[in-house]
Amino acid sequence: MLLADPEKHWRKGYSARTLAHSWEAADGFPAEVAACFASSREPLLRGTTPLLAVPEFKVPLPGGRRASQNDIFVLARSSSGPVSIMVEGKVNESFGPTLGEWLRSLRRQKGTVGVSASGTRSSQCDARLYPLPTSHRAASAVITGEQYRAVAGVLVVHSFSPERAGWSDYQAFAGLFGVEAEVGTLQHLATPSRIPLFGAWVTGDPAFLES
């Protein structure tokens, strides 16, 4: 078991177990994720198919004290080349602290100034709203994508929440890039990285909440 706290996280109705059952039951991408990629008009993501999926994938982040632990890393291939995908599973769990909360904690410790996933300093965005874990997953997609010489990095939030918990956090994250978030749509997020970053919020099959 690769979870940080298996007893706490591997429970029916929670994201880790729900996400695992959804992906294990699929032949390739889960249907809703496949539909999201299939409907994209982005040439770089045309014909994207998964090659390898690794659960609880850790990615060291520049300047970070510990690696970002991603729910699933998917190495995929499109008609243009490799694609790096980080999947964040959600049910009703919080996205975690905002950038502002994280910065306040660091200042109390060492007065450190943080840098967001887009490469901009925290003062350039609304740190009260920006969910830090989402930025880590996005950064992981780009960093790992550069290692695999990918043509694109993708953050997929795979939500199984009937109430769409965390949607406002994802909207705030997309808004940092000047993008109005849409459910089930792959959207380009402008970044200064070598490879472009895309993001999508996908609604999973609620049947897997009972798996």
N, C-alpha and C positions, 0 to 999 in steps of 0.2 A: 504494500500500500504506500503510495507516494504522497499522500496528503499530509499537510503539516500537522493536523490533528484528526486522525481517522475516526476516532470515537465521536467527535463532535460534528464532523462534516459529512461522513458517509451514512446519511439517514434518509429515509423515504420522505419525499417532498422537498428535499434540499437540493441546491444547485449541482453539487459535485456528483451525486448519485443519479439525479435526473438527466444531467448532461451526458454522463457516461453511457447510460442505457440508450439514450436517443442516438448517439453516434455509433454505438456497437450494433444497433439494430439496422443501421443503414447500409446500403450497398453503395459506398462512396459517401457523398454528402447526405445528411438528412434532407428530406424532400423540400422543406422550406428554405434551407440554405442553398440547395441546388437551384431552386426557383429564383432566388435573389441574384445569383450569379448569371443565370440564363437570361434574365430580363435586363441585365446591364448592357448599355450601349458603348461602354468603354472598350476601345480596341485592345488595350493591354490585358483585359480580363476575359476576352472572348474565348469560349471553350475551356474554361478553367475546370480541372478535375484534380481530385486529391491523389497524391502519391504515397504519403506517409503521414500518420497522425501520432503525436507523442503527448501523453497526458502529463500534467504538472511539470511543464517545461520551464526551466529556470534560465533567465537571461540577465547577466551582470549589466548594470546600468552605470554609465560614467558618473563618478562622484558619489555613487550610492553605497550605503553600508552593507546592504544585502541584495541579492538578486531578486528580480521580479519573477514571481512564480505564476506562470500562465496556465489556465485550465487545460487548454489544448493548443499545441502548435501543429499546424498543418503545412507541410511542404506540398505545394500543388504546382501544376503546370498549365499554362494557357497556350494559345497559339503563338504567343510572343515570347514565351520563356517561363522560367521558374517564378512562382508567386509565394510569398511568405504570409501566412495567415495565423493570427492569434485569436483564439476563441475565448470569450469570457462568458461563463454560464451564470444566469441569474434566475432566482425565484423571488423570494421576498427579502433576501439579504441586502444590507446596505452596500453601496459602492465603496464605502470606506470614507476616510477623511478628505476634506477638500484641500486644495493647495494652501489656502490661507491657514487652515488649522495645522497643517504639517509645518509650515514656515514658522508659526508662532511657537510650536514645540521645539524646533531647531534653535530658534533665537534664545529660548530659555536655556538651552544646553550650550551652544557654541556661537550663536549669532550667525549661522550659515545662511547664505542667500541661495535660493533654489532656482533651477532652470527647468522650464516646461518641456514637454515632449516635442513641441514645435520648434524648440531652439530659442524661444523668446524668453526674456527674463520675466519673472512673475509679476513685476510692476506693470507689464504691458497688458495684463488680462485681469479680470475680476476674480481675485484669489478666493473670494468668499464662495463662489459658485463652482469653480473648476474642480472636478473630482480627480484627485491624485492617482488612484489606482488605474483609472481609465487611461490617463496619460502614460502610465508605465506600460500598459499593454500595447498601446499605440507605438511607443518607443521601441518596445520589444520586436514588433513586426518589422519596423524599419531596420533596426540593428541586425536582426537575424537575416533579413532580406539582403542586406549588403554583404553578409558573409556568404550567402548562396548565390550572389550575383543575380538576384531576382529583378524582375521588371517592375514589380509593385509589392507594397506591403499592405495588408488588409487587417483591420480590427473588426471582428464580428462579435457583437453582444447577442448571445442566444438566450432569449428570455422565455421563461415558462410561467411567468407570473400572470394570473388572471386579472390582477389589478394594474398590470404594467408598472410594477414597482421599479423605481430607479430611472424611469423615462425622463423625468425632468433633469436628472444628472447628465444623462446622455445628450439631451438637448443643449445643456450648458456647455458640454465638451465640444459638440459640433459648432456651436455658436462662436467658440473661440476662433474658429477658422472662417467665420463669416458664412456658415452653412446652416440652413434651416433643416433640422433633422426630419426624416421621413421614415416611417416603418416599412421594412422590407425592401429598401432601396439602397444600393451601393452608391455612395457619394464620395466625390473627390475632396480631400482635405488638403489645402495648400500647405506645403512644408518646404523648408530650405534643404531637405535631405537630397541625396543623390537619386533615390527612387521615390516615386509618388506614393502617398498614403491614402487609402480609401477606408471608409467606415460604413458599417451597416448595423441596424438593430433588426433582429429577426425574431419573430414569434414562434416558439416551439410548440409541438403537439402536447397538450395538457395531459394526455393519457400517460405520458412517461412520469408524471408526478406520483403515480401509484405503482411504479415499477419497483 
